[in-house]
Amino acid sequence: MASMLWNKALKERESELHEDTWNIVFDESVVAHKQAPGWYQYISGSFARFCCSLCKRSWMSKRVQVVFHFYLNTASSAKSGTIKVRRFKQKCRRCAEAQMEDPNFPVDNIDVLVERLVEKIRIRCYSENLGETNRGSHFSGRVNGPHESSHCEACREGICSQAT
């Protein structure tokens, strides 16, 4: 379901990608700063909600990290691009046996993340000069307490902007 929302947001921006076909796939094997040769990387963050699969507690985070690795295959006349996405997880602070949970991004924030990604693709894959743009993510609600690095997958991998 989640990948459909991301691909829908990408499809809405298809005209900005020279009418080439691009596809988003979630890939937990993506490692920040270790993209395959010929691939580009973009790292961003946004607000998301989490829900513990054990106790059903939910919480919000203002800066959930997302790593994108992208590649445009120009070998044939019908160019196609692949975007591998890794959304970094968090775990519940209340459950002793908590597992890392996937973030749930609001649709508006998926749109913002994809918009920024498309800008990076246009710069890297199509050599466009876009100048400066910066549309912010939407945050609703309240985040209680400090960022807990011990429960943050991005902190463990050294790419979290909230690391304490």
Secondary structure as GFF3:
##gff-version 3
##sequence-region A 1 164
A	DSSP	alpha_helix	2	11	.	.	.	ID=ss1
A	DSSP	three_ten_helix	14	17	.	.	.	ID=ss2
A	DSSP	beta_strand	21	26	.	.	.	ID=ss3
A	DSSP	beta_strand	40	51	.	.	.	ID=ss4
A	DSSP	beta_strand	58	73	.	.	.	ID=ss5
A	DSSP	beta_strand	80	87	.	.	.	ID=ss6
A	DSSP	beta_strand	90	91	.	.	.	ID=ss7
A	DSSP	beta_strand	100	101	.	.	.	ID=ss8
A	DSSP	alpha_helix	107	126	.	.	.	ID=ss9
A	DSSP	three_ten_helix	149	151	.	.	.	ID=ss10
A	DSSP	alpha_helix	153	156	.	.	.	ID=ss11
###
